[in-house]
Amino acid sequence: MDRLLESPGVTGVALVDAVTGLTYGAAGDIAEAGDGTDVSELAALIAERLGAAGAEGELESVVTTSRKRQQVLFSVVRPAGDPLVLAAGLDRDRANAALALRGLGDRAGEVLA
């Protein structure tokens, strides 16, 4: 998890069970990444609304922004068990959301090892 903090602007990360909200691991400022329950509820709500709107497939990622920070949620598929969400808090002045998403995607397998 600590390696995820190496990306510019990433201030905190958390690996959360998408169904229960249980946080399996965290690094940095976890308040910036988001509370496990809130992260799982947000991901479920967005997936539900997208499905109601006719979108097909699984939720891959979500980016929310404010003037000072961004939050990135990235779906992590694992071989067995509930899906996971990798949540990251970003300092908007120092981070690039597209690069952060790519970095999370590239390192998603590492967090399960």
C-alpha positions as CSV (number, residue, x, y, z in Angstrom):
1,M,0.0,0.0,0.0
2,D,2.8,2.4,0.8
3,R,4.1,2.2,-2.8
4,L,0.8,3.8,-4.0
5,L,1.8,6.9,-2.1
6,E,4.8,7.3,-4.4
7,S,2.5,8.7,-7.1
8,P,2.6,12.6,-7.2
9,G,-0.2,14.1,-5.1
10,V,-1.5,10.8,-3.6
11,T,-2.1,11.6,0.1
12,G,-3.8,8.4,1.3
13,V,-5.0,5.0,0.0
14,A,-7.3,2.4,1.4
15,L,-8.3,-1.1,0.2
16,V,-12.0,-1.7,1.0
17,D,-14.4,-4.6,0.7
18,A,-16.9,-3.3,-1.8
19,V,-19.8,-5.1,-0.1
20,T,-19.2,-4.8,3.6
21,G,-17.0,-1.6,3.8
22,L,-14.3,-3.4,5.8
23,T,-10.9,-1.8,5.3
24,Y,-8.3,-4.4,4.6
25,G,-5.3,-2.0,4.4
26,A,-4.5,1.6,4.3
27,A,-1.5,4.0,4.0
28,G,-1.0,7.7,4.3
29,D,-3.9,10.0,5.3
30,I,-6.8,7.5,5.2
31,A,-9.3,10.3,5.9
32,E,-8.3,11.6,2.4
33,A,-8.9,8.2,0.9
34,G,-12.3,7.8,2.5
35,D,-14.0,5.8,5.2
36,G,-14.5,2.2,4.2
37,T,-18.3,2.2,4.7
38,D,-18.7,5.4,2.8
39,V,-16.5,4.2,-0.1
40,S,-18.4,1.0,-0.5
41,E,-21.8,2.7,-0.3
42,L,-20.7,5.3,-2.9
43,A,-19.4,2.7,-5.3
44,A,-22.7,0.7,-4.9
45,L,-24.9,3.7,-5.4
46,I,-23.0,4.8,-8.6
47,A,-23.1,1.3,-10.0
48,E,-26.8,1.0,-9.3
49,R,-27.6,4.3,-10.9
50,L,-25.4,3.5,-14.0
51,G,-27.3,0.2,-14.3
52,A,-30.6,1.9,-14.1
53,A,-29.5,4.3,-16.8
54,G,-28.7,1.3,-19.1
55,A,-25.0,1.0,-18.6
56,E,-23.6,-2.5,-19.0
57,G,-20.7,-4.2,-17.2
58,E,-19.0,-3.7,-13.9
59,L,-18.0,-0.3,-12.4
60,E,-14.3,0.3,-13.2
61,S,-13.5,3.7,-11.6
62,V,-14.9,6.8,-10.2
63,V,-13.3,10.3,-9.8
64,T,-14.8,13.0,-7.6
65,T,-13.3,16.4,-7.4
66,S,-13.5,19.5,-5.3
67,R,-11.4,22.7,-5.5
68,K,-8.6,21.3,-3.3
69,R,-8.8,17.5,-3.6
70,Q,-9.9,14.6,-5.6
71,Q,-11.0,11.1,-4.6
72,V,-10.4,8.1,-6.9
73,L,-12.2,4.8,-6.5
74,F,-10.8,1.9,-8.5
75,S,-12.5,-1.5,-8.7
76,V,-10.2,-4.5,-7.9
77,V,-11.3,-7.9,-9.1
78,R,-10.1,-10.8,-7.1
79,P,-10.4,-14.5,-7.8
80,A,-12.7,-15.3,-4.9
81,G,-14.8,-13.3,-2.5
82,D,-16.4,-9.9,-2.7
83,P,-15.0,-7.3,-5.0
84,L,-12.6,-4.7,-3.6
85,V,-12.4,-1.0,-4.1
86,L,-9.0,0.8,-4.0
87,A,-9.7,4.4,-2.8
88,A,-7.1,7.2,-3.1
89,G,-7.2,10.7,-1.9
90,L,-5.3,13.2,-4.1
91,D,-4.1,16.8,-3.6
92,R,-5.6,18.4,-6.7
93,D,-2.7,20.9,-7.0
94,R,-0.1,18.2,-7.1
95,A,-1.9,15.2,-8.7
96,N,-3.0,14.2,-12.2
97,A,-6.2,12.2,-11.9
98,A,-5.5,10.3,-15.2
99,L,-2.1,9.3,-14.1
100,A,-3.4,8.3,-10.6
101,L,-6.0,6.1,-12.2
102,R,-3.4,4.5,-14.4
103,G,-1.1,3.9,-11.5
104,L,-3.8,2.4,-9.4
105,G,-4.7,0.1,-12.2
106,D,-1.1,-0.9,-12.8
107,R,-0.6,-1.7,-9.1
108,A,-4.0,-3.2,-8.3
109,G,-2.6,-6.7,-8.5
110,E,0.2,-5.8,-6.1
111,V,-2.2,-4.9,-3.2
112,L,-3.6,-8.5,-3.4
113,A,-0.2,-10.2,-3.2
